[in-house]
Amino acid sequence: MKEIICPKCKNVIEDAAAKFCPKCGADLQTISEDWTCKNCGQINPAEATFCKSCGESHDKQTKFIYSAKFKYALAVIAVALIGGLGSYFYFTGVNEDKYLTNYAAVARDLNEVNGAVASNIKIDTLKSTKPETLAEQMKAQKNILDSQEKIFSEMKPFKKYEKQHADVIALIHKENEIVGQVIQIISNPLDANTETSINGLKDNIAALKTLSEQIKVPNANLVSNVNLSAVPEQLNLFVTEQKKINEAKMEKLSANQEFFRQMDDAIHRYDGAKLDLGKILDSNKTSGMIWADYFNVLDRAKSERVGIRNVVSDITAPEGTEDLKRSFRGVLDSSISYCELMREAANLGFNNYHADRMKKENAAKDVDSQVQNDYAAFIDKYNAAKKRLTNPNNL
């Protein structure tokens, strides 16, 4: 009968069919076959407790911690751990690089905005370009800054860049303020607070430079290579020139207003003289008038028109109003001629030259008709010119 030796306690077991050692309870089925040493590969008989080639314990090799499965599992864990750590550091690096690209974008945009401000805010450009056009160009640059400020305000700062993140937001805000001041000054150069605004602009440009120099991040230089220090002086020159232009405009406006005031008085006198003469002549037709009174009326009518013409001749006509003065004088000259023709007709009538009188009165009527047409055309032109030339925006 074949005996079995328990590999654990070395107990001799006579029952070859036994599955467990009656002394220590070891599982005899796991050792009923020859075993291969996991250390050196030697094949050993089932009852061998140690490898006959290298002496490695069989019992030790059967424990899970020393098993191939354990070693495989350990290898898998190690690979996963190494991979995980590698991924962490890799993706952390990637995320940091991606985060820092925002600083590079801000640096690029700040440089672009400063370039636009410096190139446009020059006295020659300010003089040759409409303020509203420049203001629109500056607003487009301001939109760029608004977009960047929104990005950084909504973005969570990467670890260790918290201060730089806050400083960049402050930097963008300061740049935005500068562009806003530029827009305000070029749009309202005559504002009473313009000088204060220019001084504030100087302070903000200095603060912008200081703030940009203290922001240190990899691969992004927040210090613009465009110098804005000349911008306040260029704006100051522009404002000074605009004030001179406005002063000349106000002087011209004042002269125009005085011209139209004096012309209005003369026109009012002429309208009154026309109305008076018309009433008297109508009255003469219906009720009659002695010749002496009739002659006196015509002489006074002529004298009134000559007086108005003299007043108009003495009115100083600013540039652009000379034709108005000349047109009114022409109307007055014709009106005086009308009075003279009527006086001649009356004199013929007084001397009983009735046929000649009728001819002279008809000639006077033709002149009067022309006077009315010329005067109506003059009044239309006068009112349009008055509206235009007393509006400061048209000067």
Secondary structure, DSSP 8 states (H G I E B T S, - for coil): ---EE-TTT--EE--TT-SB-TTT--BSGGGSS-EE-TTT--EE-TT-SB-TTT--BHHHHHSGGGSHHHHHHHHHHHHHHHHHHHHHHHHHHHHHHHHHHHHHHHHHHHHHHHHHHHHHSSHHHHHHS-HHHHHHHHHHHHHHHHHHHHHHHHS---TT-HHHHHHHHHHHHHHHHHHHHHHHHHH-TT-TTHHHHHHHHHHHHHHHHHHHHT--BTTB--S-SS--TTHHHHHHHHHHHHHHHHHHHHHHHHHHHHHHHHHHHHHHHHHHHHHHHHHHHHHHHHH---HHHHHHHHHHHHHHHHHHHHHHHHS---TT-HHHHHHHHHHHHHHHHHHHHHHHHHHHHHTT-HHHHHHHHHHHHHHHHHHHHHHHHHHHHHHHHHHHHT-GGG-
